[in-house]
Amino acid sequence: MALPKIDLPTYNIELPSDGKSLTVRPFSVKEEKLLLMALETKNMDDVTRTVKQVINNCIITGEVNVDRLPFFDIDYLFIFLRAKSIGENVEVNLTCNNEVEGVICGNVFPSKMDVSNIEIERPEGIKDEIALSDVAGVKLKYPNYAAMKKLEESEMDAKTHIIANAIDYIWDEKGKHSAKESTKEELIEFVESLTEKNYKKLEEFVDNAPTFVVRLEAKCTKCGFEHKVRYSDFYDFFF
């Protein structure tokens, strides 16, 4: 005899990048185990693949390609699902850096971070269309999740790969050249052929992409100093 299935609650959420509405469910115990197993491998590709798989599983309605979502959409979705699936509070230990009469307090005390208070910070003045000369330029888009989480290469190579991934199209006097019509190798070669000045223009867009943040306020149990802490590292919220 088949056992009954317990209905899971559903939630509506809007993607930070474009405001598109999705209906999602919490992830299951089985999916939670998959995430933990991926984290234990310490392999970024495994973690990235599993996070995207679980998010895709949890989307009930709403047309969206998880592979193409900007990285901050994935971070935002995952932390939202984490709050609804495991709990909104994350136990953290804070170290007091308040200086009292020339001596750092150093007290370590527990606190709780409410992950439901997640926000998306958007730097101002960052343009997505960048002129590289009088007759040529690049239109950029936010890099996808896999590109931003890739850590295997050296810092310079990783940045070049991310910039190449962020290219939407290249324009010149002949028209627009879509990145979809080019190979990854061709895009990387294009980025590496830029002058340092133009490279930094594209680098600025990538370095100032929107990012999530969760803020925590807590009072030191020893000296009473009020701490305001800003969390923006994805792994602070994994489990």
HELIX and SHEET records of a PDB file:
HELIX    1   1 VAL A   29  THR A   41  1                                  13    
HELIX    2   2 MET A   44  CYS A   58  1                                  15    
HELIX    3   3 VAL A   66  ARG A   68  5                                   3    
HELIX    4   4 PHE A   71  SER A   85  1                                  15    
HELIX    5   5 VAL A  115  ASN A  117  5                                   3    
HELIX    6   6 TYR A  145  LYS A  149  1                                   5    
HELIX    7   7 GLU A  155  ALA A  166  1                                  12    
HELIX    8   8 ALA A  179  GLU A  181  5                                   3    
HELIX    9   9 LYS A  184  GLU A  192  1                                   9    
HELIX   10  10 GLU A  196  ASP A  207  1                                  12    
HELIX   11  11 PHE A  234  PHE A  237  5                                   4    
SHEET    1   A 3 TYR A  11  GLU A  14  0                                        
SHEET    2   A 3 SER A  21  VAL A  24 -1                                        
SHEET    3   A 3 ILE A  59  THR A  61 -1                                        
SHEET    1   B 2 ASN A  89  THR A  95  0                                        
SHEET    2   B 2 VAL A 108  ASP A 114 -1                                        
SHEET    1   C 2 GLU A  99  VAL A 100  0                                        
SHEET    2   C 2 VAL A 103  ILE A 104 -1                                        
SHEET    1   D 3 GLU A 119  GLU A 121  0                                        
SHEET    2   D 3 THR A 211  LYS A 219 -1                                        
SHEET    3   D 3 GLU A 226  TYR A 231 -1                                        
SHEET    1   E 4 GLU A 129  ALA A 131  0                                        
SHEET    2   E 4 GLY A 137  LEU A 140 -1                                        
SHEET    3   E 4 ILE A 167  ASP A 172 -1                                        
SHEET    4   E 4 GLY A 175  SER A 178 -1                                        
END                                                                             
